[in-house]
Amino acid sequence: MSAKHFITDPNHLVRTALEACTRTNPSLAVDLDNKVVYRKPSQQSTVSIVSGGGSGHEPSFASFVGDGLLAGAVAGTIFASPAAEQVRRAILDRVDRKKGVLVVVMNYTGDVLNFGMAVEKARASGIEVEMVIVGDDAGVGRERGGKVGRRGIAGTVLVQKAAGALAARGASLKDVHRIAQLTAENVVSIGASLSHVHVPGRDLPSANDEDLKIDEVEIGMGIHNEEGSEKMTSDLPGMVNTMLAHMLDSQDKDRAFLSVRRNDETVLLVNNLGGVSLLEMGGIANEVIEQLGSVWGVKPVRVLSGTYMTSLNGLGFSISLLRLVDTGLDVSMLDLLDAPAEATGWSASISAKTWGNGSESTTWETTSETVEAKPSNFEMDPTLAKKALIRGLDRLIAAEPDVTRYDTIVGDGDCGIGLKRGADGILKQLNKTSKQPSDVALFLDKITQVVETNMDGTSGALYAIFLNALAHGFRLQSPSSPTQVTPQIWAQALQTSLKALGRYTPAKPGDRTLIDALHPFVETLSRTGNVKSAVEAADAGAKGTKGMKASLGRTVYVGGEGWQGVPDPGAYGLSEFLMGLGEGLG
């Protein structure tokens, strides 16, 4: 877990975060004494939706305050329920209560008791108020939940959204309460995490504090660091498979809380618990959607993926599935979820019209004219070329851990993986067909296509430019009839390629780049016609980058120690490939 925070005083942290809500949404105000964020009064009176709980779940709940969602949110300290008096003040003094108030709270003992106490006090004061308790967590089964029941987690935001949208339409408290309860009864959720979280202001964890091992995941972990239902070692597909089974397996009598059939319309919410990158959330959401369709036959009509209810910076996610049922009103449950909400925490920005125009296909099929590649008329032994290339690629792949280690010191650590990805792709292409082109340029074209497809980043672009120019270099020298290629012809083509590369990068020998290995290889081959000598020159050039101060590339910006003792990763990787290539040529 990460125990480092920018703000370590938890009380100051909560107060300033609540203040920030009013500065990002001018329609809101804050009662800092009672930690209540609420909508400023408006001329049109509607049922007010009030919610809240411990802080640390942002954007729930304060950032859901706004037109079309909550009228007020009450915050406790981090992971602790607000006091009943705070909630009472919110209901009595901070929200419009003319048409009544609906309180939506998650099923945690402290929240239920404190919000419930405030509701009873408000009723005693003559206010029309109702309360809905959301318990959607399938991570807690019937046996373990006992009389307490399931915890409330991210499915709660769907209940809040449906209730808020219906209230905004001017519906009565009776209808708003009924639809909120109906939504709560038809949503099921489960979470998973790779680590527990540290609460600002608490003691730092000791080395003996139990946490998940590097290869473990906890299924059903609560949003306050509560223990999950099980720990397992699994990849993402296996983990999602387990989570969906806990949610949807009708044979699991301990957890079969909601029956979802293949023809049921559903809404899927994939929620970031706070510490998962947006990139990974995309991959997670895709895995969940794929398995819902292929394993369970469930194809949601709406998918929400983002950060709705967190556990501070929890390294995990949750899945919620809402079964859409008839509301008995002139507005559907889906209409309520699609309705706009002016709340900074509600991030569903795709309109119902766009969803309606969607199709089953998620990829764009294109056709393009194939330009027939022109041969160079320089012939080579394709069997020898394949053997030498494989030897070079194998050596490069074996060197990947060292390249990655060097690049972790002087760069962002991706050079080795990028080179290995390209090498793996070329090997796959070579092994796919037994017969390779004997024409040098056509052979290079096939290799270049793999590099362009499989290698990204700076290295991928440099190699693609170089190889394209190399094939062009052979075509520039093309004889009128097929001719056996020689080291001198290779050298001339390489010179052409090196010159072309210079149009796109200012790198020269001495700048600590792959040019420090490439340039001496090309120059030595041109001068001697000897591959072995050229390979030795490349190796010496790569080794010479140790202690060399970088003039180009990301290394220029990287501080710290250690770079003086390692070669340039790109130069080292290229020299390893060239040495393998030389060995293969014998």
C-alpha positions as CSV (number, residue, x, y, z in Angstrom):
1,M,0.0,0.0,0.0
2,S,1.1,3.6,-0.5
3,A,1.4,5.5,2.8
4,K,2.5,8.8,1.2
5,H,0.1,11.7,1.0
6,F,0.2,15.3,0.1
7,I,-2.1,16.2,2.9
8,T,-1.5,14.2,6.1
9,D,-4.0,15.9,8.5
10,P,-7.3,14.0,7.8
11,N,-9.5,16.8,9.2
12,H,-7.9,19.5,7.1
13,L,-8.1,17.1,4.1
14,V,-11.8,16.5,4.4
15,R,-12.7,20.2,5.0
16,T,-10.6,21.5,2.1
17,A,-12.0,18.7,-0.2
18,L,-15.6,19.8,0.7
19,E,-14.7,23.4,0.0
20,A,-13.3,22.5,-3.4
21,C,-16.8,21.1,-4.4
22,T,-18.2,24.6,-4.2
23,R,-15.4,26.0,-6.2
24,T,-15.8,23.6,-9.1
25,N,-19.6,23.9,-9.1
26,P,-21.0,27.4,-8.4
27,S,-24.5,26.1,-7.7
28,L,-23.3,24.5,-4.5
29,A,-22.6,25.7,-0.9
30,V,-21.0,24.1,2.1
31,D,-21.7,24.0,5.8
32,L,-18.2,23.2,7.1
33,D,-19.3,22.9,10.7
34,N,-21.6,20.0,9.8
35,K,-19.6,18.9,6.7
36,V,-22.6,19.2,4.4
37,V,-22.4,20.1,0.7
38,Y,-25.8,21.2,-0.6
39,R,-27.5,22.8,-3.6
40,K,-28.2,26.5,-3.3
41,P,-32.0,27.3,-3.1
42,S,-33.9,27.4,-6.4
43,Q,-37.3,28.7,-7.3
44,Q,-38.6,25.3,-8.3
45,S,-39.3,23.0,-5.4
46,T,-38.6,19.2,-5.8
47,V,-38.1,16.2,-3.6
48,S,-34.6,16.5,-2.1
49,I,-32.3,13.4,-2.2
50,V,-29.8,13.4,0.7
51,S,-27.0,10.9,1.0
52,G,-23.5,10.6,2.5
53,G,-21.2,8.5,4.5
54,G,-17.5,8.4,5.5
55,S,-15.1,10.5,3.5
56,G,-12.6,8.7,1.2
57,H,-15.1,7.5,-1.4
58,E,-15.0,10.5,-3.6
59,P,-16.6,11.5,-5.9
60,S,-19.3,9.9,-3.7
61,F,-21.0,11.7,-2.3
62,A,-20.3,15.4,-2.2
63,S,-19.4,15.5,-5.9
64,F,-22.8,14.0,-6.8
65,V,-24.6,17.1,-5.4
66,G,-26.1,19.0,-8.2
67,D,-29.2,19.4,-10.4
68,G,-30.6,16.0,-11.4
69,L,-28.8,14.1,-8.6
70,L,-28.4,14.8,-4.9
71,A,-29.6,17.9,-3.1
72,G,-27.2,17.4,-0.2
73,A,-24.4,15.1,1.0
74,V,-23.2,14.7,4.5
75,A,-19.5,13.7,5.1
76,G,-18.0,11.9,8.1
77,T,-14.3,11.7,8.8
78,I,-12.4,9.2,6.6
79,F,-14.2,5.9,6.5
80,A,-16.4,6.9,9.5
81,S,-20.1,7.7,9.4
82,P,-21.2,11.3,10.0
83,A,-23.0,11.9,13.3
84,A,-26.8,12.0,13.4
85,E,-26.8,15.7,14.2
86,Q,-24.9,16.4,11.0
87,V,-27.5,14.5,9.0
88,R,-30.4,16.2,10.9
89,R,-28.9,19.6,10.1
90,A,-28.7,18.7,6.4
91,I,-32.4,17.7,6.3
92,L,-33.7,20.5,8.4
93,D,-31.5,23.4,7.4
94,R,-29.7,22.8,4.2
95,V,-32.0,21.2,1.6
96,D,-35.5,22.0,0.2
97,R,-38.0,20.0,2.3
98,K,-41.3,21.4,1.0
99,K,-42.0,18.3,-1.2
100,G,-40.2,15.9,1.1
101,V,-36.8,14.3,1.5
102,L,-35.4,10.9,0.5
103,V,-32.3,9.7,2.3
104,V,-30.2,7.1,0.5
105,V,-27.6,5.4,2.6
106,M,-25.3,2.4,2.2
107,N,-25.8,-0.6,4.4
108,Y,-23.1,-0.1,7.1
109,T,-24.1,-0.2,10.7
110,G,-22.8,3.3,11.6
111,D,-24.4,4.9,8.5
112,V,-27.8,3.2,9.0
113,L,-27.9,4.1,12.7
114,N,-26.8,7.7,12.3
115,F,-28.8,8.5,9.2
116,G,-31.8,6.6,10.6
117,M,-31.7,8.6,13.9
118,A,-31.7,11.8,11.9
119,V,-34.6,10.6,9.8
120,E,-36.7,9.8,12.9
121,K,-35.9,13.2,14.4
122,A,-36.9,14.9,11.2
123,R,-40.2,13.0,11.1
124,A,-40.8,14.0,14.7
125,S,-40.3,17.6,13.5
126,G,-43.1,17.1,11.0
127,I,-40.9,16.7,7.9
128,E,-42.0,14.1,5.3
129,V,-38.9,11.9,4.9
130,E,-38.2,8.4,3.7
131,M,-35.1,6.3,3.7
132,V,-33.6,3.6,1.4
133,I,-30.8,1.4,2.5
134,V,-28.7,0.0,-0.4
135,G,-27.0,-3.4,0.1
136,D,-25.6,-4.6,-3.3
137,D,-22.4,-6.3,-2.4
138,A,-22.3,-10.0,-3.6
139,G,-18.9,-10.4,-1.9
140,V,-20.9,-10.9,1.3
141,G,-23.1,-14.0,1.1
142,R,-26.2,-14.7,3.1
143,E,-24.5,-16.9,5.6
144,R,-21.7,-14.4,6.4
145,G,-24.0,-11.4,6.2
146,G,-26.5,-12.8,8.6
147,K,-28.9,-10.3,10.0
148,V,-26.7,-7.4,8.9
149,G,-27.1,-8.2,5.3
150,R,-25.0,-7.1,2.3
151,R,-22.8,-4.0,2.4
152,G,-23.5,-1.1,0.1
153,I,-20.9,-0.3,-2.6
154,A,-20.8,1.3,-6.0
155,G,-24.3,0.2,-7.1
156,T,-25.5,2.8,-4.7
157,V,-24.7,5.6,-7.2
158,L,-27.2,4.1,-9.7
159,V,-29.9,4.3,-7.0
160,Q,-29.0,7.9,-6.3
161,K,-29.0,8.8,-10.0
162,A,-32.4,7.2,-10.7
163,A,-33.9,8.9,-7.6
164,G,-32.3,12.3,-8.4
165,A,-33.5,12.2,-12.0
166,L,-37.1,11.3,-11.0
167,A,-37.1,14.1,-8.4
168,A,-36.0,16.6,-11.0
169,R,-39.0,15.7,-13.1
170,G,-41.3,16.9,-10.2
171,A,-42.3,13.4,-9.0
172,S,-43.8,12.9,-5.5
173,L,-41.8,11.6,-2.6
174,K,-43.9,8.4,-2.7
175,D,-42.8,7.7,-6.3
176,V,-39.2,8.7,-5.8
177,H,-39.0,6.5,-2.7
178,R,-40.5,3.5,-4.6
179,I,-38.2,3.8,-7.6
180,A,-35.1,4.2,-5.4
181,Q,-36.1,1.1,-3.6
182,L,-36.9,-0.7,-6.8
183,T,-33.5,0.2,-8.2
184,A,-31.8,-0.9,-5.0
185,E,-33.5,-4.3,-5.2
186,N,-32.3,-4.9,-8.8
187,V,-28.6,-4.0,-8.5
188,V,-25.8,-6.4,-7.6
189,S,-22.1,-5.5,-7.2
190,I,-18.7,-7.0,-6.2
191,G,-15.2,-5.5,-5.9
192,A,-11.7,-6.8,-6.0
193,S,-8.4,-5.3,-5.0
194,L,-4.7,-5.9,-5.2
195,S,-3.9,-4.0,-2.0
196,H,-5.3,-2.4,1.1
197,V,-5.1,1.4,1.5
198,H,-3.5,3.7,4.0
199,V,-5.6,6.4,5.7
200,P,-3.9,9.8,6.0
201,G,-3.1,10.6,9.6
202,R,-2.9,7.0,10.8
203,D,0.3,5.2,11.8
204,L,2.5,4.0,9.0
205,P,2.2,0.3,8.3
206,S,5.0,-1.9,9.7
207,A,6.9,-4.4,7.7
208,N,4.9,-7.1,9.5
209,D,1.5,-5.7,8.6
210,E,-0.4,-8.3,6.6
211,D,-1.1,-7.2,3.0
212,L,-1.7,-9.0,-0.2
213,K,1.3,-10.7,-1.8
214,I,2.5,-9.5,-5.1
215,D,0.6,-12.2,-7.0
216,E,-2.6,-12.2,-4.9
217,V,-5.9,-10.5,-5.4
218,E,-8.7,-10.2,-2.8
219,I,-12.3,-10.7,-4.1
220,G,-15.0,-8.9,-2.2
221,M,-12.8,-6.5,-0.3
222,G,-14.9,-3.7,1.2
223,I,-14.5,0.0,0.5
224,H,-13.1,0.6,4.0
225,N,-10.4,-2.0,3.9
226,E,-12.8,-4.7,5.1
227,E,-11.7,-8.2,4.5
228,G,-12.9,-9.8,1.3
229,S,-14.5,-13.2,0.8
230,E,-11.4,-14.9,-0.6
231,K,-7.8,-14.4,-1.7
232,M,-6.7,-15.9,-5.0
233,T,-3.8,-16.0,-7.4
234,S,-5.2,-15.3,-10.8
235,D,-4.9,-13.2,-14.0
236,L,-7.6,-10.6,-14.9
237,P,-9.8,-13.0,-16.9
238,G,-9.8,-15.5,-14.1
239,M,-10.6,-12.8,-11.5
240,V,-13.4,-11.4,-13.6
241,N,-14.8,-14.9,-14.1
242,T,-15.0,-15.4,-10.4
243,M,-16.5,-12.0,-9.7
244,L,-19.2,-12.5,-12.3
245,A,-20.0,-15.9,-11.0
246,H,-20.5,-14.5,-7.5
247,M,-22.9,-12.0,-9.0
248,L,-24.8,-14.0,-11.5
249,D,-24.6,-17.8,-10.7
250,S,-28.2,-18.8,-9.8
251,Q,-26.9,-22.1,-8.5
252,D,-24.9,-20.3,-5.8
253,K,-27.6,-20.2,-3.1
254,D,-25.4,-18.2,-0.7
255,R,-25.1,-15.3,-3.3
256,A,-27.9,-15.6,-5.8
257,F,-29.3,-12.3,-4.9
258,L,-30.4,-11.2,-8.4
259,S,-31.6,-13.3,-11.3
260,V,-30.5,-11.9,-14.6
261,R,-31.7,-13.7,-17.7
262,R,-30.2,-13.4,-21.2
263,N,-33.0,-11.3,-22.5
264,D,-33.0,-8.8,-19.6
265,E,-31.9,-5.3,-20.3
266,T,-29.1,-4.2,-18.0
267,V,-26.8,-1.4,-17.2
268,L,-23.2,-2.2,-16.4
269,L,-21.0,0.0,-14.1
270,V,-17.3,-0.7,-13.9
271,N,-16.0,1.4,-11.1
272,N,-12.4,2.5,-10.3
273,L,-11.6,2.2,-6.6
274,G,-9.2,5.1,-7.0
275,G,-5.8,3.8,-7.8
276,V,-6.2,2.0,-11.1
277,S,-4.8,3.8,-14.2
278,L,-7.3,4.8,-16.9
279,L,-5.4,2.6,-19.3
280,E,-6.0,-0.5,-17.1
281,M,-9.6,0.5,-16.5
282,G,-10.2,0.3,-20.2
283,G,-8.7,-3.2,-20.3
284,I,-10.7,-4.2,-17.2
285,A,-14.0,-2.9,-18.6
286,N,-13.4,-4.7,-21.9
287,E,-12.8,-8.0,-20.1
288,V,-15.9,-7.6,-18.1
289,I,-18.1,-6.8,-21.2
290,E,-16.6,-9.7,-23.1
291,Q,-17.2,-12.2,-20.4
292,L,-20.7,-10.9,-19.7
293,G,-21.6,-11.6,-23.3
294,S,-19.7,-14.8,-24.0
295,V,-20.2,-16.6,-20.7
296,W,-23.5,-15.2,-19.3
297,G,-25.2,-14.0,-22.5
298,V,-25.8,-10.6,-21.0
299,K,-25.3,-7.6,-23.2
300,P,-25.8,-4.3,-21.3
301,V,-27.7,-1.5,-23.0
302,R,-25.5,1.0,-21.2
303,V,-21.9,0.8,-19.9
304,L,-20.5,3.2,-17.4
305,S,-16.8,2.9,-16.8
306,G,-15.0,5.4,-14.5
307,T,-14.5,6.6,-11.0
308,Y,-17.8,6.8,-9.1
309,M,-17.1,5.4,-5.6
310,T,-13.5,5.0,-4.4
311,S,-11.7,3.6,-1.4
312,L,-9.1,6.5,-1.3
313,N,-6.5,5.3,-3.7
314,G,-7.5,1.7,-3.7
315,L,-5.8,-0.5,-6.2
316,G,-8.9,-2.2,-7.3
317,F,-12.3,-2.0,-9.1
318,S,-15.8,-3.1,-8.7
319,I,-18.5,-4.4,-11.1
320,S,-22.2,-3.4,-10.7
321,L,-25.0,-4.8,-12.8
322,L,-28.5,-3.2,-12.7
323,R,-31.4,-5.1,-14.1
324,L,-33.8,-2.7,-15.7
325,V,-37.4,-3.3,-14.7
326,D,-40.7,-1.5,-15.3
327,T,-41.2,1.6,-13.2
328,G,-45.0,1.8,-13.6
329,L,-44.5,5.4,-14.6
330,D,-44.3,7.3,-17.8
331,V,-40.5,7.3,-17.6
332,S,-38.3,4.2,-17.7
333,M,-35.4,3.3,-15.3
334,L,-33.1,3.7,-18.3
335,D,-34.5,7.2,-19.0
336,L,-33.7,8.2,-15.5
337,L,-30.1,7.0,-15.8
338,D,-29.7,8.8,-19.1
339,A,-31.1,12.0,-17.8
340,P,-28.5,14.9,-17.5
341,A,-27.1,15.7,-14.1
342,E,-25.1,18.8,-13.3
343,A,-22.8,17.2,-10.8
344,T,-19.0,17.1,-11.2
345,G,-18.8,13.5,-10.1
346,W,-21.3,12.0,-12.6
347,S,-19.3,11.2,-15.7
348,A,-21.7,9.5,-18.0
349,S,-21.4,11.7,-21.0
350,I,-22.7,9.5,-23.8
351,S,-26.3,10.4,-24.8
352,A,-29.1,8.0,-25.2
353,K,-29.3,8.9,-28.9
354,T,-25.7,7.9,-29.4
355,W,-26.3,4.6,-27.6
356,G,-29.3,4.0,-29.8
357,N,-27.3,4.6,-32.9
358,G,-24.7,2.1,-31.9
359,S,-24.2,-1.3,-33.7
360,E,-22.9,-4.7,-32.7
361,S,-19.7,-4.0,-34.6
362,T,-17.0,-2.3,-32.5
363,T,-14.3,-2.3,-35.1
364,W,-14.1,-0.5,-38.4
365,E,-13.5,-2.7,-41.4
366,T,-11.4,-1.0,-44.1
367,T,-10.2,-2.1,-47.4
368,S,-7.2,-0.6,-49.1
369,E,-5.5,-1.1,-52.5
370,T,-2.5,-3.3,-52.3
371,V,0.5,-1.7,-54.1
372,E,2.6,-4.5,-55.5
373,A,6.2,-4.2,-54.1
374,K,8.9,-3.8,-56.7
375,P,11.8,-6.2,-56.6
376,S,15.4,-4.9,-56.4
377,N,16.8,-7.7,-58.6
378,F,19.4,-8.4,-55.9
379,E,19.3,-12.0,-55.0
380,M,20.4,-13.7,-51.8
381,D,20.2,-17.1,-50.1
382,P,16.9,-16.9,-48.2
383,T,17.8,-19.9,-46.0
384,L,21.0,-18.4,-44.9
385,A,19.3,-15.0,-44.4
386,K,16.6,-16.6,-42.3
387,K,19.2,-18.5,-40.2
388,A,21.3,-15.4,-39.6
389,L,18.3,-13.3,-38.8
390,I,16.9,-15.8,-36.3
391,R,20.3,-16.0,-34.6
392,G,20.4,-12.2,-34.2
393,L,16.8,-12.0,-33.0
394,D,17.3,-14.8,-30.4
395,R,20.4,-13.0,-29.1
396,L,18.4,-9.7,-28.9
397,I,15.5,-11.5,-27.0
398,A,18.0,-13.0,-24.6
399,A,19.5,-9.5,-24.0
400,E,16.0,-8.0,-23.2
401,P,16.4,-8.1,-19.3
402,D,19.7,-6.2,-19.5
403,V,18.3,-3.7,-22.0
404,T,15.3,-3.1,-19.8
405,R,17.5,-2.8,-16.7
406,Y,19.7,-0.2,-18.5
407,D,16.7,1.7,-19.7
408,T,15.1,1.7,-16.2
409,I,18.2,3.6,-15.1
410,V,18.5,6.1,-17.9
411,G,15.0,6.2,-19.4
412,D,11.4,5.0,-18.9
413,G,12.2,1.2,-19.0
414,D,10.3,0.4,-22.2
415,C,13.2,0.0,-24.7
416,G,13.9,-3.7,-24.0
417,I,10.2,-4.7,-24.2
418,G,9.8,-2.8,-27.4
419,L,12.8,-4.5,-29.0
420,K,11.6,-7.9,-27.8
421,R,8.1,-7.3,-29.2
422,G,9.6,-6.5,-32.6
423,A,11.9,-9.5,-32.5
424,D,9.1,-11.8,-31.5
425,G,6.9,-10.5,-34.3
426,I,9.7,-11.1,-36.9
427,L,10.4,-14.6,-35.6
428,K,6.7,-15.4,-35.9
429,Q,6.6,-14.1,-39.5
430,L,9.7,-16.1,-40.4
431,N,8.3,-19.3,-39.0
432,K,4.9,-18.7,-40.6
433,T,6.1,-19.6,-44.1
434,S,8.9,-22.0,-44.9
435,K,9.8,-20.1,-48.1
436,Q,11.1,-16.6,-47.9
437,P,11.7,-14.2,-50.8
438,S,15.1,-14.4,-52.4
439,D,15.0,-10.8,-53.5
440,V,16.6,-8.7,-50.8
441,A,14.2,-5.7,-51.0
442,L,11.1,-8.0,-50.9
443,F,12.6,-9.8,-48.0
444,L,13.2,-6.5,-46.2
445,D,9.6,-5.4,-47.0
446,K,8.2,-8.3,-45.0
447,I,10.4,-7.6,-42.0
448,T,9.6,-3.9,-42.2
449,Q,5.8,-4.6,-42.1
450,V,6.3,-6.5,-38.9
451,V,8.3,-3.8,-37.3
452,E,5.7,-1.1,-38.3
453,T,3.0,-3.2,-36.7
454,N,4.6,-4.6,-33.6
455,M,7.1,-1.9,-32.5
456,D,6.0,1.5,-31.2
457,G,7.8,4.3,-29.5
458,T,11.0,6.0,-30.7
459,S,12.8,2.8,-31.4
460,G,10.0,1.4,-33.5
461,A,9.9,4.6,-35.6
462,L,13.7,4.7,-36.1
463,Y,13.9,1.1,-37.1
464,A,10.9,1.4,-39.5
465,I,12.4,4.5,-41.2
466,F,15.8,2.8,-41.4
467,L,14.4,-0.5,-42.9
468,N,12.2,1.3,-45.4
469,A,15.1,3.4,-46.6
470,L,17.3,0.3,-46.7
471,A,14.9,-1.5,-49.1
472,H,14.8,1.7,-51.1
473,G,18.6,1.8,-51.1
474,F,18.7,-1.6,-52.9
475,R,16.0,-0.5,-55.4
476,L,18.1,2.6,-56.2
477,Q,21.0,0.3,-57.3
478,S,18.7,-2.2,-59.0
479,P,20.4,-4.0,-62.0
480,S,18.5,-4.9,-65.1
481,S,18.6,-8.6,-64.4
482,P,18.8,-10.7,-61.2
483,T,22.3,-10.4,-59.6
484,Q,23.8,-11.9,-56.5
485,V,24.1,-9.3,-53.7
486,T,27.5,-8.5,-52.2
487,P,28.7,-6.9,-49.0
488,Q,29.6,-3.8,-51.1
489,I,26.0,-3.5,-52.3
490,W,24.8,-4.0,-48.8
491,A,27.1,-1.2,-47.6
492,Q,25.9,1.2,-50.3
493,A,22.3,0.5,-49.4
494,L,23.1,1.0,-45.7
495,Q,24.7,4.3,-46.4
496,T,21.6,5.4,-48.2
497,S,19.5,4.3,-45.2
498,L,21.7,6.0,-42.7
499,K,21.5,9.2,-44.7
500,A,17.7,8.9,-44.8
501,L,17.6,8.4,-41.0
502,G,19.5,11.6,-40.6
503,R,16.6,13.6,-42.1
504,Y,14.5,12.6,-39.1
505,T,16.9,12.6,-36.2
506,P,19.9,14.9,-35.5
507,A,21.6,12.0,-33.6
508,K,25.3,11.6,-34.3
509,P,28.0,9.3,-32.8
510,G,28.7,10.6,-29.3
511,D,25.1,11.6,-28.5
512,R,24.5,8.3,-26.6
513,T,21.8,6.7,-28.9
514,L,21.6,3.6,-31.1
515,I,23.5,5.6,-33.7
516,D,26.7,5.0,-31.6
517,A,26.4,1.3,-32.7
518,L,24.7,1.7,-36.1
519,H,27.1,4.3,-37.6
520,P,30.4,2.4,-36.9
521,F,28.7,-0.8,-38.3
522,V,27.8,0.9,-41.6
523,E,31.0,2.8,-42.0
524,T,33.2,-0.2,-41.2
525,L,31.2,-2.4,-43.6
526,S,31.5,0.2,-46.3
527,R,35.2,0.5,-45.8
528,T,36.2,-3.1,-45.4
529,G,33.3,-5.2,-46.8
530,N,33.9,-7.4,-43.8
531,V,30.8,-8.3,-41.7
532,K,32.8,-9.5,-38.7
533,S,34.8,-6.2,-38.5
534,A,31.6,-4.2,-38.8
535,V,30.0,-6.1,-36.0
536,E,33.0,-5.6,-33.7
537,A,32.9,-1.9,-34.5
538,A,29.2,-1.8,-33.5
539,D,30.0,-3.6,-30.2
540,A,32.8,-1.2,-29.4
541,G,30.5,1.8,-30.2
542,A,27.8,0.5,-27.9
543,K,30.3,-0.1,-25.1
544,G,31.7,3.3,-25.6
545,T,28.4,4.9,-24.6
546,K,29.1,4.0,-20.9
547,G,29.8,7.3,-19.1
548,M,28.7,9.3,-22.2
549,K,26.4,12.2,-21.4
550,A,23.2,12.1,-23.5
551,S,22.4,14.9,-25.9
552,L,19.2,13.5,-27.3
553,G,16.3,11.4,-26.1
554,R,14.5,11.0,-22.8
555,T,17.8,10.3,-21.0
556,V,18.6,14.0,-21.2
557,Y,15.8,14.6,-18.7
558,V,16.5,11.7,-16.4
559,G,18.3,12.6,-13.2
560,G,19.7,10.4,-10.5
561,E,22.8,8.2,-10.4
562,G,23.8,5.1,-12.2
563,W,23.7,6.2,-15.8
564,Q,27.5,6.5,-16.0
565,G,27.9,2.8,-15.5
566,V,25.6,1.4,-18.1
567,P,25.6,1.6,-22.0
568,D,22.9,3.3,-24.0
569,P,20.0,0.7,-24.0
570,G,19.2,1.1,-27.7
571,A,22.9,0.9,-28.8
572,Y,23.4,-2.1,-26.6
573,G,20.3,-3.9,-28.0
574,L,21.4,-3.2,-31.6
575,S,24.9,-4.4,-31.0
576,E,23.6,-7.7,-29.5
577,F,21.4,-8.2,-32.6
578,L,24.3,-7.5,-35.0
579,M,26.6,-9.9,-33.1
580,G,24.0,-12.6,-33.4
581,L,23.5,-11.8,-37.1
582,G,27.3,-12.0,-37.7
583,E,27.4,-15.4,-35.9
584,G,24.5,-16.7,-38.1
585,L,26.3,-15.6,-41.3
586,G,29.4,-17.5,-40.1
